[in-house]
C-alpha cells in the first residue's frame, strides 16, 4: 500500500485562547481514533493550532485499509445435512454468503464441526473513509459554547470560513460545518491576507510560516518565551513568565512580536500584586522585576503584527494600561480609608452557603476552632482568634471584588497597615495555603491553625447538608480541602487528632440537617485521601491498605506508618513475614480465636515454639518504647528479625494440636505475634 501525508485544516474566526489547546488536542485525538478503528496505518499525528485555525497533519498515512480474511460460521454440520442432502439451514446460509452449498467449508471447533465460509474482503480507500472520520471528529470537539452565524443553521465555537483536506497533493472530497473541502488556506490576517493554494499536505508548516503564521503551538510558545527573556535582558530586568499566561498569549497571536512598554512610577506605591493582576488579567502583559525582586515600571506585550513603527504599538499599549493601573490605585486608596475590622459588619450580608449562613457566621465558627488548634499546638490563641475574625474581611474590599485572585493577599496588606500583629496579617494570606497538592503550607503557627479551621468548617458543613462530592461534581473543592488538611498536619508535623477537631468543628454548627455519624463520615473521607497523598510519595495501594486497616485518626501518625511500612517492604524478610501474618490471620479467624495473647510457657512443648516465644518476648521489650515514640520504621526493622523463628515455627509446629489447651496456647502465641505487627499496620494486607 502507498502512503503519504494527510492535512486537515479548519479555518475560523478567532477562537477562545484558553480553549485552543483543548480543541486542537481533541481534533487530533478524534482523527487518531478514527484511523485506528478503521485499521489504517500511519506513522505519526501532529496537532497544530492558531487563533484562526485548527489543523492535523498525519504522516505516512496508508491509502487504504488492509485486505482482511473474513470468516463466517453457519449451522452445525449435523443440522446442515440430512442423509447427505443440504437442509434449508445450509441453503439459507449459502445464499447469505452469495455462494452455493458446495463452496462452503467445514470449521472445526472445540464444540464440534460447523459449516462456514471464508473470503478475502478488500479494504476501503482512504478517500472513502476520511469524510466520515473527519465529520465525527469535528462533531465530537468539546466546544465550550456554540454559536450560529449568518443564515446558516451550522453551529461551532466561532464562524468557520474554510476547510482543507489534502491527501498528498489531492483534495479529498469532504463536507463539514457547511463547507466543501479544498486546498485554499489563509495566512496572517494583515501580513499575508491573500488566499494561499497548498500544493501538497507536506508543505503546510513551511508555507504558512512564509505567510507569517506559526502553526506549531509549542514553537510559538517558545518563541514568545525567548522574545520576552530577550526584551527583559535589554532592560536589565528579570521577566516573570507565568506558564498559564504564556499559553493564553500564544493562543492570541499567529506571529508573535514582543515589545516593552512602561507606566508611571507613581503606580508603584500600590502593592505590586495589584498591578500585576491588572496587567495579567486585563492586558495579558508580562511584568518585570529588578535585581532586588521588586516590580519595575515596565511591561512586555506580545503583538500579533511585525510593525514598521513599533513605537506606535507600544504607545497604544501604554495608553490602555494607564487607566487600568489608575483603577487599581483608586481601589487601593478607597480600601485604605477604612480599617479591615470595619468590614466585619459587611460580612453579615454575604452568604457563604444558604444552609450554612453568612461569611460572618463562618468567621465566628472558625475562630473557635482556630483558637482550639492554636492551644493544642502551643501557638498564640488570641492571634488565631483575631486572624479568623479578619480572615474574610478582604472579600468585601474594592480590590478583591475586582481581582478575586488577590483574596488573602490584600487582607495581609490591609491588616499590616492597620497595625495588626505581623503574624495575624501573614495568617490572613496563609489561610489559602496550600492551594494545590504540591503547594507550600503556611509557615506561621497562626496561619496553620486558621487554614485548618477554615477547611474543617467547610468539610463538616458541606457534608452536614448532604452535599458530599461525587466523581463528577465537587463545587466546594472538598477534595482539595481534604488534601490541604493532610498536608498541613503532616508537613507541619502537627500531632493532632482529626476526630477531636472534627467534633469541635461540628459543634460550631447549630442547624446542620445531618449530625449523626457526620464526624466518622468526614474522617473516613479525609483518611481515604491518603491513598492519593501516598501515591505522590511512591507508596503502593497495598501499603496504604495495611495502614488504613488500623484505627488511626492522627494524619501525622498515619503518614509515619505509611513511610515505615513502605520502607519495610524493601527488606528481604518482608514477603515472608507478610505471608506469615496472612496465615496467622486466617488461622485465628477460622478458629474463632478470642484474641487472647496470654501465652503459658509451661504449655510450650516444641523447641520451635519455645524459640518463637522467647524471640517475641525479647522483641516486645525493645519495640514497645519505639511504638510509644512513633518510631515505626525502627520498630519494623527490629521485628524483621523474627523471620527465622516464625518460619521455623510453621515448619516444625502443628498449631491445631489435639490437646485443646496446647492448641489454644499456640493460637495465643500467634496472636501475640500478630499484635506486635498490628501496632504499626496489618502487614498481612501486603499479600493482596
SULLINCOR-V221213 format. One record per residue. N is the residue number from 1. NEAR is the number of other ideal C-beta (glycine too) atoms within 8 Angstrom. D_FIRST is the distance of its C-alpha to the first C-alpha in whole Angstrom. Layout:
n | near | d_first
N | NEAR | D_FIRST
N | NEAR | D_FIRST
This chain:
n | near | d_first
1 | 7 | 0
2 | 5 | 4
3 | 9 | 7
4 | 11 | 10
5 | 13 | 14
6 | 16 | 15
7 | 14 | 19
8 | 12 | 21
9 | 14 | 25
10 | 14 | 28
11 | 12 | 31
12 | 14 | 35
13 | 7 | 38
14 | 6 | 39
15 | 15 | 38
16 | 8 | 40
17 | 11 | 40
18 | 6 | 40
19 | 11 | 38
20 | 13 | 35
21 | 10 | 34
22 | 8 | 33
23 | 15 | 32
24 | 13 | 29
25 | 9 | 28
26 | 11 | 28
27 | 16 | 26
28 | 12 | 23
29 | 8 | 24
30 | 14 | 23
31 | 15 | 20
32 | 9 | 19
33 | 8 | 21
34 | 14 | 19
35 | 12 | 15
36 | 8 | 16
37 | 6 | 18
38 | 10 | 15
39 | 8 | 13
40 | 12 | 10
41 | 9 | 10
42 | 13 | 11
43 | 4 | 14
44 | 7 | 17
45 | 11 | 19
46 | 9 | 22
47 | 12 | 25
48 | 16 | 27
49 | 14 | 30
50 | 10 | 34
51 | 11 | 36
52 | 11 | 35
53 | 14 | 31
54 | 13 | 29
55 | 14 | 25
56 | 15 | 22
57 | 14 | 19
58 | 14 | 16
59 | 10 | 14
60 | 11 | 11
61 | 15 | 10
62 | 13 | 6
63 | 10 | 6
64 | 10 | 7
65 | 11 | 9
66 | 9 | 8
67 | 8 | 10
68 | 8 | 14
69 | 8 | 17
70 | 8 | 20
71 | 8 | 23
72 | 8 | 26
73 | 7 | 30
74 | 13 | 33
75 | 11 | 37
76 | 9 | 38
77 | 11 | 39
78 | 6 | 43
79 | 7 | 42
80 | 13 | 40
81 | 10 | 43
82 | 5 | 46
83 | 4 | 48
84 | 4 | 45
85 | 6 | 44
86 | 8 | 41
87 | 11 | 43
88 | 5 | 42
89 | 10 | 39
90 | 15 | 37
91 | 10 | 37
92 | 8 | 36
93 | 14 | 33
94 | 15 | 32
95 | 7 | 33
96 | 6 | 31
97 | 10 | 28
98 | 4 | 28
99 | 7 | 29
100 | 6 | 33
101 | 8 | 34
102 | 4 | 34
103 | 7 | 30
104 | 15 | 30
105 | 7 | 30
106 | 9 | 32
107 | 10 | 31
108 | 4 | 33
109 | 7 | 34
110 | 2 | 37
111 | 3 | 39
112 | 7 | 39
113 | 8 | 37
114 | 12 | 35
115 | 15 | 33
116 | 12 | 30
117 | 14 | 27
118 | 8 | 23
119 | 7 | 20
120 | 7 | 16
121 | 8 | 15
122 | 5 | 12
123 | 10 | 11
124 | 8 | 12
125 | 8 | 10
126 | 13 | 11
127 | 8 | 14
128 | 7 | 15
129 | 13 | 15
130 | 13 | 17
131 | 11 | 20
132 | 8 | 21
133 | 13 | 20
134 | 14 | 22
135 | 11 | 25
136 | 10 | 25
137 | 12 | 25
138 | 12 | 27
139 | 6 | 30
140 | 8 | 30
141 | 11 | 31
142 | 7 | 34
143 | 9 | 36
144 | 6 | 40
145 | 5 | 41
146 | 7 | 40
147 | 9 | 42
148 | 8 | 42
149 | 6 | 42
150 | 5 | 44
151 | 2 | 44
152 | 7 | 40
153 | 4 | 40
154 | 9 | 37
155 | 6 | 38
156 | 11 | 36
157 | 13 | 38
158 | 9 | 38
159 | 9 | 38
160 | 13 | 34
161 | 8 | 34
162 | 12 | 30
163 | 14 | 27
164 | 15 | 24
165 | 13 | 20
166 | 14 | 18
167 | 14 | 14
168 | 9 | 14
169 | 6 | 17
170 | 6 | 17
171 | 8 | 19
172 | 13 | 18
173 | 8 | 21
174 | 12 | 22
175 | 9 | 26
176 | 11 | 28
177 | 9 | 31
178 | 7 | 32
179 | 10 | 30
180 | 7 | 27
181 | 12 | 25
182 | 8 | 25
183 | 9 | 24
184 | 10 | 28
185 | 15 | 29
186 | 14 | 33
187 | 13 | 34
188 | 11 | 37
189 | 7 | 40
190 | 5 | 42
191 | 11 | 41
192 | 11 | 38
193 | 8 | 39
194 | 5 | 37
195 | 6 | 34
196 | 12 | 31
197 | 6 | 28
198 | 14 | 25
199 | 6 | 22
200 | 9 | 19
201 | 14 | 19
202 | 7 | 19
203 | 9 | 22
204 | 15 | 24
205 | 10 | 26
206 | 7 | 27
207 | 11 | 28
208 | 13 | 30
209 | 10 | 32
210 | 8 | 33
211 | 12 | 34
212 | 11 | 36
213 | 12 | 34
214 | 12 | 33
215 | 13 | 30
216 | 8 | 30
217 | 13 | 32
218 | 6 | 33
219 | 8 | 33
220 | 14 | 36
221 | 11 | 38
222 | 8 | 38
223 | 10 | 39
224 | 15 | 42
225 | 10 | 43
226 | 8 | 43
227 | 12 | 45
228 | 14 | 47
229 | 10 | 48
230 | 9 | 49
231 | 13 | 51
232 | 12 | 53
233 | 7 | 54
234 | 7 | 55
235 | 10 | 58
236 | 5 | 58
237 | 10 | 57
238 | 9 | 55
239 | 12 | 52
240 | 9 | 52
241 | 10 | 48
242 | 8 | 47
243 | 6 | 44
244 | 6 | 44
245 | 11 | 45
246 | 12 | 43
247 | 10 | 40
248 | 11 | 42
249 | 13 | 43
250 | 13 | 39
251 | 13 | 38
252 | 10 | 41
253 | 12 | 40
254 | 12 | 37
255 | 12 | 39
256 | 14 | 41
257 | 12 | 45
258 | 13 | 47
259 | 13 | 51
260 | 11 | 54
261 | 14 | 57
262 | 7 | 60
263 | 12 | 63
264 | 7 | 66
265 | 6 | 68
266 | 5 | 70
267 | 13 | 67
268 | 9 | 67
269 | 5 | 70
270 | 11 | 68
271 | 9 | 66
272 | 9 | 63
273 | 9 | 60
274 | 15 | 62
275 | 15 | 61
276 | 11 | 57
277 | 12 | 56
278 | 15 | 57
279 | 15 | 55
280 | 12 | 52
281 | 7 | 52
282 | 7 | 54
283 | 12 | 52
284 | 10 | 49
285 | 12 | 51
286 | 13 | 51
287 | 15 | 55
288 | 15 | 56
289 | 10 | 59
290 | 10 | 61
291 | 5 | 62
292 | 4 | 64
293 | 6 | 61
294 | 7 | 63
295 | 11 | 61
296 | 10 | 62
297 | 9 | 62
298 | 12 | 59
299 | 15 | 55
300 | 16 | 52
301 | 14 | 50
302 | 15 | 46
303 | 13 | 46
304 | 9 | 43
305 | 9 | 44
306 | 7 | 45
307 | 9 | 49
308 | 2 | 51
309 | 6 | 54
310 | 9 | 53
311 | 6 | 56
312 | 8 | 56
313 | 13 | 53
314 | 12 | 55
315 | 9 | 59
316 | 8 | 57
317 | 14 | 56
318 | 11 | 59
319 | 7 | 61
320 | 9 | 58
321 | 15 | 59
322 | 10 | 63
323 | 7 | 64
324 | 12 | 61
325 | 15 | 63
326 | 9 | 66
327 | 10 | 65
328 | 17 | 65
329 | 11 | 68
330 | 9 | 70
331 | 13 | 68
332 | 12 | 69
333 | 8 | 73
334 | 8 | 73
335 | 12 | 72
336 | 8 | 75
337 | 5 | 78
338 | 7 | 78
339 | 6 | 77
340 | 13 | 74
341 | 9 | 77
342 | 7 | 78
343 | 12 | 75
344 | 11 | 75
345 | 7 | 77
346 | 9 | 74
347 | 15 | 72
348 | 7 | 74
349 | 5 | 72
350 | 11 | 68
351 | 7 | 67
352 | 9 | 65
353 | 10 | 64
354 | 4 | 66
355 | 7 | 67
356 | 11 | 67
357 | 9 | 69
358 | 11 | 70
359 | 11 | 69
360 | 12 | 72
361 | 10 | 72
362 | 14 | 69
363 | 14 | 71
364 | 9 | 74
365 | 12 | 72
366 | 14 | 70
367 | 13 | 74
368 | 10 | 75
369 | 16 | 72
370 | 18 | 71
371 | 13 | 75
372 | 10 | 75
373 | 16 | 72
374 | 16 | 74
375 | 9 | 77
376 | 7 | 75
377 | 11 | 73
378 | 4 | 76
379 | 13 | 75
380 | 9 | 77
381 | 9 | 78
382 | 6 | 79
383 | 14 | 76
384 | 19 | 74
385 | 12 | 76
386 | 11 | 76
387 | 18 | 72
388 | 15 | 72
389 | 10 | 74
390 | 15 | 72
391 | 14 | 69
392 | 9 | 68
393 | 15 | 70
394 | 16 | 68
395 | 11 | 65
396 | 10 | 68
397 | 13 | 68
398 | 9 | 67
399 | 14 | 65
400 | 13 | 63
401 | 8 | 63
402 | 8 | 61
403 | 11 | 59
404 | 6 | 58
405 | 6 | 57
406 | 13 | 60
407 | 11 | 62
408 | 12 | 64
409 | 10 | 63
410 | 16 | 66
411 | 16 | 68
412 | 12 | 68
413 | 10 | 69
414 | 15 | 72
415 | 13 | 73
416 | 10 | 74
417 | 7 | 76
418 | 9 | 78
419 | 4 | 79
420 | 11 | 77
421 | 7 | 77
422 | 7 | 74
423 | 13 | 73
424 | 14 | 73
425 | 14 | 71
426 | 13 | 68
427 | 18 | 68
428 | 16 | 67
429 | 12 | 64
430 | 16 | 63
431 | 14 | 63
432 | 8 | 60
433 | 12 | 59
434 | 12 | 56
435 | 5 | 54
436 | 6 | 51
437 | 10 | 50
438 | 5 | 50
439 | 8 | 53
440 | 5 | 56
441 | 12 | 59
442 | 13 | 63
443 | 7 | 65
444 | 10 | 68
445 | 10 | 70
446 | 18 | 71
447 | 17 | 67
448 | 17 | 66
449 | 17 | 68
450 | 19 | 68
451 | 16 | 64
452 | 15 | 64
453 | 16 | 67
454 | 14 | 65
455 | 12 | 62
456 | 13 | 64
457 | 14 | 65
458 | 11 | 62
459 | 17 | 61
460 | 16 | 64
461 | 12 | 64
462 | 13 | 61
463 | 15 | 61
464 | 13 | 64
465 | 12 | 63
466 | 7 | 61
467 | 8 | 58
468 | 9 | 56
469 | 9 | 52
470 | 6 | 49
471 | 3 | 46
472 | 3 | 45
473 | 6 | 48
474 | 8 | 51
475 | 6 | 52
476 | 10 | 55
477 | 7 | 53
478 | 14 | 55
479 | 9 | 52
480 | 9 | 52
481 | 12 | 56
482 | 13 | 56
483 | 13 | 54
484 | 12 | 56
485 | 15 | 59
486 | 14 | 58
487 | 12 | 57
488 | 15 | 61
489 | 14 | 62
490 | 11 | 60
491 | 7 | 60
492 | 9 | 63
493 | 6 | 65
494 | 9 | 67
495 | 6 | 68
496 | 13 | 68
497 | 7 | 68
498 | 14 | 66
499 | 9 | 67
500 | 8 | 71
501 | 14 | 69
502 | 15 | 67
503 | 9 | 71
504 | 11 | 72
505 | 15 | 70
506 | 13 | 70
507 | 6 | 74
508 | 11 | 73
509 | 13 | 72
510 | 4 | 74
511 | 5 | 73
512 | 12 | 69
513 | 7 | 69
514 | 10 | 67
515 | 7 | 69
516 | 4 | 69
517 | 6 | 67
518 | 14 | 65
519 | 11 | 66
520 | 7 | 64
521 | 10 | 61
522 | 12 | 61
523 | 12 | 61
524 | 8 | 59
525 | 13 | 56
526 | 13 | 57
527 | 13 | 57
528 | 8 | 54
529 | 12 | 52
530 | 15 | 53
531 | 10 | 50
532 | 9 | 48
533 | 14 | 50
534 | 12 | 50
535 | 8 | 46
536 | 8 | 47
537 | 9 | 49
538 | 6 | 46
539 | 10 | 49
540 | 9 | 47
541 | 6 | 47
542 | 9 | 50
543 | 15 | 52
544 | 13 | 52
545 | 10 | 53
546 | 14 | 56
547 | 15 | 58
548 | 10 | 57
549 | 8 | 59
550 | 10 | 62
551 | 3 | 64
552 | 9 | 64
553 | 8 | 64
554 | 11 | 65
555 | 14 | 61
556 | 12 | 62
557 | 10 | 63
558 | 12 | 60
559 | 12 | 58
560 | 11 | 60
561 | 14 | 60
562 | 15 | 56
563 | 12 | 56
564 | 14 | 58
565 | 17 | 56
566 | 13 | 53
567 | 10 | 55
568 | 13 | 56
569 | 10 | 53
570 | 6 | 52
571 | 9 | 55
572 | 4 | 55
573 | 9 | 57
574 | 13 | 56
575 | 8 | 54
576 | 10 | 57
577 | 15 | 59
578 | 12 | 57
579 | 9 | 56
580 | 12 | 60
581 | 15 | 61
582 | 10 | 58
583 | 9 | 60
584 | 13 | 63
585 | 11 | 62
586 | 8 | 61
587 | 12 | 65
588 | 12 | 67
589 | 8 | 65
590 | 6 | 65
591 | 8 | 69
592 | 5 | 70
593 | 12 | 71
594 | 4 | 74
595 | 5 | 72
596 | 8 | 75
597 | 8 | 75
598 | 5 | 78
599 | 11 | 78
600 | 8 | 82
601 | 6 | 82
602 | 4 | 84
603 | 9 | 82
604 | 12 | 79
605 | 5 | 80
606 | 8 | 77
607 | 6 | 76
608 | 12 | 73
609 | 13 | 74
610 | 9 | 77
611 | 11 | 74
612 | 15 | 72
613 | 12 | 75
614 | 8 | 76
615 | 11 | 73
616 | 13 | 72
617 | 8 | 76
618 | 8 | 75
619 | 13 | 72
620 | 10 | 73
621 | 7 | 76
622 | 9 | 74
623 | 13 | 71
624 | 8 | 73
625 | 7 | 74
626 | 12 | 71
627 | 12 | 69
628 | 6 | 72
629 | 6 | 71
630 | 7 | 68
631 | 8 | 67
632 | 14 | 64
633 | 11 | 62
634 | 8 | 65
635 | 14 | 66
636 | 13 | 63
637 | 9 | 63
638 | 11 | 66
639 | 12 | 65
640 | 12 | 62
641 | 9 | 65
642 | 13 | 66
643 | 10 | 63
644 | 7 | 65
645 | 11 | 68
646 | 13 | 66
647 | 10 | 64
648 | 11 | 67
649 | 12 | 68
650 | 9 | 65
651 | 7 | 65
652 | 8 | 69
653 | 10 | 70
654 | 4 | 70
655 | 9 | 70
656 | 5 | 71
657 | 8 | 75
658 | 3 | 77
659 | 6 | 80
660 | 5 | 79
661 | 7 | 81
662 | 10 | 78
663 | 12 | 75
664 | 10 | 76
665 | 12 | 77
666 | 12 | 74
667 | 13 | 72
668 | 14 | 74
669 | 14 | 73
670 | 12 | 69
671 | 14 | 70
672 | 12 | 71
673 | 15 | 68
674 | 12 | 66
675 | 9 | 68
676 | 12 | 68
677 | 13 | 64
678 | 9 | 64
679 | 8 | 67
680 | 14 | 63
681 | 14 | 60
682 | 11 | 59
683 | 14 | 57
684 | 11 | 57
685 | 11 | 54
686 | 13 | 52
687 | 8 | 51
688 | 5 | 49
